[in-house]
Amino acid sequence: MKKLILAVSLAMVAAGAAHAGPPPPKAHGIEDKTYKWNAQEGEKMEALKLKGDKTRGEEGYEVCGACHLPSGAGRPDGTFPQLAGQHTTVLIKQMADIRAGLRDNPTMYPFAATLIDPQELADVAVYIESLCIPTEHGKYEGPDAATQLATGKGLYEKECKECHGTNGEGVKDKFYPVIAGQHYKYLLRQMTEIRDGHRRNANPDMVKVIKKYDDKQLVAISAYQSSLVMPGNMCKPKAAAKK
C-alpha cells in the first residue's frame, strides 16, 4: 500500500513539475551589496499574515511527501531535509525564496511552484509544523563520533546556541530554523554552502559567524547539531512488536 501511495505521489509530482515552467530569473542575493536578508515583501508577507489550514495543508503536502516522505522525515543521506516540526515562518520564507529565484534549488523549484498562492503556502507550512520530529535520522557515524560531538558542542555553544537554542529549537519570530532532528549530511552541506557564498538567501549575520570555520570544524558542528532533540516535539517511540 505504501508503495502505491508513493507511486501516486510521484506521478502527481511529475505532472505538477511538467507545468511549472523554468525557474524565475535569479533575484539579487547575498552576492549583491544591496541585498537585505528577509525583506518584508512579496507573497511571503501575504502568506505570513494568513491563518493556515492543516486539512488543506495535508492535501497540498502530498506532492512534497514524495521526496520529503509523508512523515516529513526527509532522507538520512541529506539529499532531502527533515521538515517535520519546522517553524511556519521558516517554511514559508524558504518556499517563497525558491519561488522568487532568491534561493537556488532547481530540484525543489518545480514542486514549490505547484503551490498556487500565499494561502496554500500557509496551509502546507502549518501542516508540516504540526508533524512530530522523527527520532531516527541521519547522524555522524564515524569512529571518532564522541570526539566530534564534544568538539562540536563547544563550538555550537560558543556561537550557534544564541540563535538556534540549547535544544536546536530556533526562534520562530526571527525566522531562525529548528535544527533538532535534522540530518547530519544536510546540515553539513548547507553550512558549507553558506560559508562559501553559495546559499544566496543566507543571513549575513550567520555568514559572519561561519566564515571562519574550516571543513573539520563544520563536520564537528554538524555532528553535534544532528544529535539535538526538542523535548515534547519528538515523535513517540514505536511500541515494541508483540511476540
KARA-V600116 format. One record per residue. N is the residue number from 1. RES is the residue in one letter. BURIAL is # if it has 9 or more other C-alpha atoms within 8 Angstrom, else .. Layout:
# KARA-V600116
<<N	RES	BURIAL> <N	RES	BURIAL>>
This chain:
# KARA-V600116
<<1	M	.> <2	K	.> <3	K	.> <4	L	.> <5	I	.> <6	L	#> <7	A	.> <8	V	.> <9	S	#> <10	L	#> <11	A	.> <12	M	#> <13	V	#> <14	A	.> <15	A	.> <16	G	#> <17	A	#> <18	A	.> <19	H	.> <20	A	#> <21	G	.> <22	P	.> <23	P	#> <24	P	.> <25	P	.> <26	K	.> <27	A	.> <28	H	#> <29	G	#> <30	I	#> <31	E	.> <32	D	.> <33	K	.> <34	T	.> <35	Y	#> <36	K	.> <37	W	#> <38	N	.> <39	A	.> <40	Q	.> <41	E	.> <42	G	.> <43	E	#> <44	K	#> <45	M	#> <46	E	#> <47	A	#> <48	L	#> <49	K	.> <50	L	#> <51	K	.> <52	G	#> <53	D	#> <54	K	#> <55	T	.> <56	R	#> <57	G	#> <58	E	#> <59	E	.> <60	G	#> <61	Y	#> <62	E	#> <63	V	#> <64	C	#> <65	G	#> <66	A	#> <67	C	.> <68	H	#> <69	L	#> <70	P	#> <71	S	.> <72	G	#> <73	A	#> <74	G	#> <75	R	#> <76	P	#> <77	D	#> <78	G	#> <79	T	.> <80	F	#> <81	P	#> <82	Q	#> <83	L	#> <84	A	#> <85	G	#> <86	Q	#> <87	H	#> <88	T	#> <89	T	#> <90	V	#> <91	L	#> <92	I	#> <93	K	#> <94	Q	#> <95	M	#> <96	A	#> <97	D	#> <98	I	#> <99	R	#> <100	A	#> <101	G	#> <102	L	#> <103	R	#> <104	D	#> <105	N	.> <106	P	.> <107	T	.> <108	M	.> <109	Y	#> <110	P	#> <111	F	#> <112	A	#> <113	A	#> <114	T	#> <115	L	#> <116	I	.> <117	D	.> <118	P	#> <119	Q	#> <120	E	#> <121	L	#> <122	A	#> <123	D	#> <124	V	#> <125	A	#> <126	V	#> <127	Y	#> <128	I	#> <129	E	#> <130	S	.> <131	L	#> <132	C	#> <133	I	#> <134	P	#> <135	T	#> <136	E	.> <137	H	#> <138	G	#> <139	K	#> <140	Y	#> <141	E	.> <142	G	.> <143	P	.> <144	D	.> <145	A	#> <146	A	.> <147	T	.> <148	Q	#> <149	L	#> <150	A	#> <151	T	#> <152	G	#> <153	K	#> <154	G	.> <155	L	#> <156	Y	#> <157	E	#> <158	K	.> <159	E	.> <160	C	#> <161	K	#> <162	E	.> <163	C	.> <164	H	#> <165	G	#> <166	T	.> <167	N	#> <168	G	#> <169	E	#> <170	G	#> <171	V	#> <172	K	#> <173	D	.> <174	K	.> <175	F	#> <176	Y	#> <177	P	#> <178	V	#> <179	I	#> <180	A	#> <181	G	#> <182	Q	#> <183	H	#> <184	Y	#> <185	K	#> <186	Y	#> <187	L	#> <188	L	#> <189	R	.> <190	Q	#> <191	M	#> <192	T	#> <193	E	#> <194	I	#> <195	R	#> <196	D	.> <197	G	#> <198	H	.> <199	R	#> <200	R	#> <201	N	#> <202	A	#> <203	N	.> <204	P	.> <205	D	.> <206	M	.> <207	V	#> <208	K	.> <209	V	.> <210	I	#> <211	K	.> <212	K	.> <213	Y	.> <214	D	.> <215	D	.> <216	K	.> <217	Q	#> <218	L	#> <219	V	#> <220	A	#> <221	I	#> <222	S	#> <223	A	#> <224	Y	#> <225	Q	#> <226	S	#> <227	S	#> <228	L	#> <229	V	#> <230	M	#> <231	P	.> <232	G	.> <233	N	.> <234	M	#> <235	C	.> <236	K	.> <237	P	.> <238	K	.> <239	A	.> <240	A	.> <241	A	.> <242	K	.> <243	K	.>>
